[in-house]
Amino acid sequence: MCDMRDQENRYAERKKRELAEEQDKGLSKEYLKRLVRSDARTYYGTPSLNDHLFLHYKGLNVIRALEEFTALKVLYMEGNGVSLI
């Protein structure tokens, strides 16, 4: 009986963590660094030199951490559920 309660508690905790991560899926400095490094043909390695970002269908709901992208002119965000800018 105790083992079943432990499993239920672990399951509930895991679901809470997943929900919190899903609700707070937004841009972060680490995410943007990985994005810039992953596609060297599209982006410059220095964030301040990039004038566009392609963030289509990334599942983002919060826009933040764009301070380093000072030359940014275009932000492509089609297919995201942005609720907070």
C-alpha positions, -999 to +999 in steps of 0.1 A: +000+000+000+028+024+009+046+016-024+015+026-044+012+059-025+049+066-033+043+060-070+013+083-069+033+110-052+062+107-077+038+108-106+021+139-091+054+157-086+066+149-121+033+162-135+037+194-115+073+199-128+062+193-164+033+217-161+056+244-146+081+239-174+054+241-200+039+272-185+072+290-184+085+280-218+100+313-229+131+327-244+162+326-223+198+337-229+209+301-230+182+292-255+191+321-278+228+312-276+221+277-286+199+289-314+226+313-328+253+286-325+232+259-341+227+277-374+259+295-383+247+300-419+218+321-408+231+339-376+262+358-366+279+344-335+277+378-318+240+386-308+243+423-314+251+417-351+220+398-359+191+417-374+166+389-375+156+359-355+135+330-368+115+315-339+086+299-359+067+271-341+089+269-311+061+267-286+071+299-268+047+317-246+070+345-232+093+368-250+123+379-230+161+380-229+165+400-262+186+427-246+218+415-264+201+417-298+204+454-302+204+454-341+173+432-342+148+445-368+126+414-375+114+388-351+096+359-368+072+343-343+045+326-363+028+297-345+037+306-309+012+312-281+028+344-267+009+356-237+036+380-222+061+403-239 
